[in-house]
Amino acid sequence: MPTSADRAVTTSSVTFHEVLSDDGTRLRAWTNDPEGTKPGPTVVLCNGLGTNPWTWPALLDPACEVRVVSWNHRGTGGSQRPEDPERCGIEEFVEDGLSVMDHFGVARAVLMGWSMGVNTMFELAFRHPERVSGLFAVAGVPGDTFATMLGPLHLPHVVSRTLTINAARAAKHAGWALTPIARRLPIGKRAVDLLSHSGFMLPVRDPEMTATAITEFLTTPLDWYFHLALRTSEHGRVSLRNIRVPATFVAGRWDVLAGARDMRTAADRIEGATYVELPGSHFLGLERPEEVHALLLELLEKVS
């Protein structure tokens, strides 16, 4: 079992904890329950790659009725890089998720995943079904994510995978030069407005929190971020044959990073799964937080 040093640091409605994963990598875990007294069910969030609590304004609302526990990925947001730099794929993220669950005393819970976190969520459910009571997938697929990217262009999967992996390789090699530039970008309301009218992201409900989320994301060196992306690109499709818990898939109609059509076909392979497509991009938690949260509460009610 992993050990952990419980050094809690509270920032607004988020508390950070230090957790050691099975291989000794120090993780920065977090919860929206600073006092440890929030009523309601616990949800384990497998977040988007390299992202942070501020990508989920609905979960940081004191009235959200859900206790969330999560963590920052290896080498991002205060979490340590592993001694072996190759130990940062989906299998290691599953180990980290279990270590975080153990740290917070969560024996079994609904898993919530976003983007590449959906890979982690389904892999954890496949390997450890006894720890999972439900699955809530937002803008992500259960494996082989890069093949589903550029979904609105309706390209063949092999073409999408080739294009996006080569783009990630180029970005990794250029990361050392791009990181200092990215960190100096002024991220405020104007920058958020420009980004949210780019088509990559659509208008968001809370521009200030979105700016915080982007600023925190850009603290990760881009060469390391794309190293993580390439490692996670090796994760193949997870078998859904034995999924026996309630599941909900929430897709963005114009998502270029996780194809809605592939989310629909994944939902079709799980008996009783719910599929909902919202008019949004990959960043549904920022664009349509109330609708996504309402769907999460519906799933939790079904599980209970």
N, C-alpha and C positions, 0 to 999 in steps of 0.2 A: 504494500500500500504506500502511496506517496506521503511524504511528510510536508508540512507547510509551516511557514513562519507567519503568524497572523498579525501583520503590521497593518492596521487599518488607517487609511487616510481618507477623510471625507471632503468632497468638493461639491457644494450645492446639494443636489439630490442623489449624488453618486458617491459610493464608498469603494475605495480600492484596497485590495488585499494582496499579499505576496503568497504565492502558491508554488510548490515544487512539483514538477511533473515526474513521471516515472524515471526518466533518464537524468534527472537532476537539473533540468532547465528551469530557471526561475521565471514564473509567469506573473504578469500583473492582471489579476482578476478584479471584477467589479460587480457591484449590485446596486439596485435602486432602492435598497432597504437599509439606510444607514443605521437605524436603531434596532434592526432585527425584529421588528414588531408588526410589519405590514400584514394585514389580513389578506386572504385570498390565496389562490394556488401559486406554486412556484413554476416558472418557465425557465428552461436553460436555453440561452440564446447562443447559437453558433453564428457569429456575425460575419459580415462580408469581409473579404480579405483585406487586412490592414486597416479596417475601419474601427470605430470607437463608439462610446455610448451616445454621443450627440447626433448620431444618425437616426436615433429613435426618440423623437420628442414625445410621442404618446406614452412611451414606457417610462419617461422621466417625469411625467405629470404625477403629482402626489395622489391624485384621485384615480389612477389607472387600474386599481383593483387586482394587480398582478405583481408578485415578487419575481424579479428577474435576476439571474446570476449569469455572468458571462466572463470573458477574458480577452485580452489583446494577444494577437498572434505573435509567434516567436520573432523577435527582432523588431517589433513594432510597439509603439505606445508604452514604453517602459518595460516590456517583456524582454528577456535575455535572448540573444542568439544562441542556438545550441552549439556545443563544442564541435560537433560534426555538422558542417553547414548543409549537408544533404538531408539531415533529419528535420525537415520542415514541410513534409507533404501531408496529405489527408490522413494517413495512418497515424502520424504523430499528433495531428490535431485531435483525433479521436482520443488518444492517450491523455492529451491535455484536458479535453472536455470531461473525461472521467475523473481526473485529478481535481478539477474544479468542483464537480458534483460532490466528491468525497469531502472536500474542504468545507463546503457549506452544509454538509449533512443531508444531501439530497439523494435518497436511495432510488427513486423512480420519479420521472417527471415528463411533462410535455416538452419536446424539443422544438425550438423555433429556429429556422435557418434563413439566411438571406444570402443570395448570390453564391459564392463558393462555399459558404456555410451550409448550404443545402446538401452539398456533397458530404460534408462532415456529418451532418445530422443523419443522413440515410446510412452512411457507413457505420456509424455508432449503433443505429437501430438494427442493422444487419448482424453486427458482431455481438451486441449485448442487448437483445430484445427485452431482457428482464429489467433493464433500467429505463425503459421508454413506455409511456402511457398514451402518447399521441404525437403527431407530426404536423408542423405548420411551416410550409415552404413558401417563401416570398422571393419571386424573381430569381429562381434557381432551379437546377435540374439534378437528379440523382446520379451524377457522374458524366464524364466526357463533355464537360461544359464548353470547351473551346469549339467543339463541333457545332454547337447550337448558337454561337454568337453570330451577329449580323442577321438575325432572324427576319427582320422586316424586308431584307433584300431577297429572301427566298432562294438562297444559294444552296447547292448540294453540300451536305455535311463535310465531305472531304475537302471541298474548296474553302469553306469557312474555317475549318481547323488549320489548314495550311497557311492561310492569310493571317489569322490571328496569332498563331504560335510564332511565325516569322516576325510579326510586328513586336511581340513581346521580347524576342531575342534581340532585336535591334534596340529596343528601349533599354534592355538590361546593359548592353554594351555602351550605350550613350548615357547611362544613369549618372555616372560620376560627374559628367559635365552639366547635366540637367538639374541635378539636386540643388546646387547653390542658387540657381535661377528660380526654381520652384519655391524655395524657402523665402525668397525676397518678394514674392508676389504679394501685393496688398489685397488681402481677402476681406472684403467688407460688403455692404449692401449692393454697391454697383457691380462688383465682381460676381456676386451671386445672381443678380439680375441678368447679367450677360450670359452666364453659364446656363441659367434656367430658361433661356430663350434660344439655346443653341440646337435643340433637338436631342442632344445627348441626355440632358436633364430638362424637365419641364418645370413650370413655376411651383415654388415650394410654399408651404403654409407659414413657416417660421424662418425668415431669411437670416436672423441673427444667430439662431442655433445652427443653421446650415453653414454659416461662415465659420463658426467654431469647429464644426465637424471637418470642414475642408482644411482649415489651418492645422488641426491636429493630424489629419491624414498626411499632410505634406512634411511632417517632421520625420517620416520614414525615408531613408535614402532610397532613391528610385531604383538604383541597381539591385538593392536587396529586395524591394517590393517585387520587381519583375523576376528575380530569382525565385521568390515564393510562388509567383504565378506560374512559372514554368514547371516547378515541382508539382504543383497541384494539377497542372494540365495532364499529368501522367495517370491521373485517377480515372479508371474506366467506369462504365455503367454498373450500378449496384443492382443486384437482383431484388425485385420487388415481390417475388412470388410468395414469400412468407410474412409479408407485412400484415399484421392482424389488428392494428390499432387504428383509431380514427385519424384521418389525414385530410388536410386542406392545402390546396395549391392556389396561390394568388399571383397571377401573372400581370405584367405590364404590356399593353397592346403594342407599344412602340419601343419595346426593350431591345437594344442592340447587343446586350451582353449575356442574355439568357433567353432563348427563343420561347415565345408563348406556345407555339405549336408543339414543342417538345415537352413543355410542362403539361399540356393537355393530354398527350399520349401517355405520359408517366401516370397521371391521375387515373386514366382509363384502365391501367394495369393493377390498380389497388381497389379491391372490393369496397364499395361504399364511400370512396374518396370524393371530396368536393373540389370542383374547379371553378375559380372565379377570375374573370379577366377584367381588369380595370383600365380606364383610359389614362395611361401613364407610361413612364419609362422604367429604367432599372431601379430608380430611387423612390419607390412607392412609399417607403416609411417617412420620407421627407415631403413628398408631394401630396399624399392622401393618407395622412396618419390616422385620422378618425375612422375612415372606412376599413383600413387594415386592422386597426385595433378592435373594431366591432367584430370582424371576422375571427380574430383570435379568441375573443370572449365567447363567441358561438362554439368554437371548437372545445374550449375548456368546459363549457356547459355540457357538451356531448360526452366528453371524457368522464366528467363527474357523475 
